[in-house]
Amino acid sequence: MSALPAEPPPRSPYRLEHGEGPQTLAELRAALAQVSAADLAAFDARLGPVQLDQVPDVIAEYRHVWALRARPEVTAAIEASLRGEQSDLRPAHEVLARFTGEDDSAA
């Protein structure tokens, strides 16, 4: 018997995957302009004077700003969090246990 195809892991609305959203500066500017002219102006103001080694950080920050404005699942996740609905959150010791090699069952 063949194994069933693996289901993709659940997608977190809090994360923007590398291939999602705008992929070029022109696309990012257009996407920001579509959702918020103020965000586009802030992006351009931050990008202009930044050191070249900091450009990826500014781009990543404003890709996330775009996601906050454009993706309904992100908006829904933020609204749920503000209402105190955080059912998919786990305590830090559970998350970190897999990286430290500790057994979290004793916690």
Contacts in CASP RR format, 6 or more apart in sequence:
PFRMAT RR
TARGET T0000
AUTHOR 0000-0000-0000
METHOD contacts of the structure
MODEL  1
MSALPAEPPPRSPYRLEHGEGPQTLAELRAALAQVSAADLAAFDARLGPV
QLDQVPDVIAEYRHVWALRARPEVTAAIEASLRGEQSDLRPAHEVLARFT
GEDDSAA
13 71 0 8 1.000
13 73 0 8 1.000
13 74 0 8 1.000
13 76 0 8 1.000
13 77 0 8 1.000
14 74 0 8 1.000
14 77 0 8 1.000
16 63 0 8 1.000
16 64 0 8 1.000
16 67 0 8 1.000
20 67 0 8 1.000
21 27 0 8 1.000
21 31 0 8 1.000
21 63 0 8 1.000
21 66 0 8 1.000
21 67 0 8 1.000
22 28 0 8 1.000
22 30 0 8 1.000
22 31 0 8 1.000
22 63 0 8 1.000
22 66 0 8 1.000
25 59 0 8 1.000
28 43 0 8 1.000
28 59 0 8 1.000
28 62 0 8 1.000
28 63 0 8 1.000
28 66 0 8 1.000
29 40 0 8 1.000
29 43 0 8 1.000
29 44 0 8 1.000
31 66 0 8 1.000
31 70 0 8 1.000
32 39 0 8 1.000
32 40 0 8 1.000
32 43 0 8 1.000
32 62 0 8 1.000
32 65 0 8 1.000
32 66 0 8 1.000
33 40 0 8 1.000
34 70 0 8 1.000
35 66 0 8 1.000
35 69 0 8 1.000
35 70 0 8 1.000
36 69 0 8 1.000
39 62 0 8 1.000
39 65 0 8 1.000
39 66 0 8 1.000
39 69 0 8 1.000
42 62 0 8 1.000
43 58 0 8 1.000
43 62 0 8 1.000
43 65 0 8 1.000
46 58 0 8 1.000
46 61 0 8 1.000
46 62 0 8 1.000
47 55 0 8 1.000
47 58 0 8 1.000
47 59 0 8 1.000
50 58 0 8 1.000
67 74 0 8 1.000
68 74 0 8 1.000
68 75 0 8 1.000
68 78 0 8 1.000
80 86 0 8 1.000
91 107 0 8 1.000
93 104 0 8 1.000
93 107 0 8 1.000
94 104 0 8 1.000
94 107 0 8 1.000
96 102 0 8 1.000
97 103 0 8 1.000
97 104 0 8 1.000
97 107 0 8 1.000
END
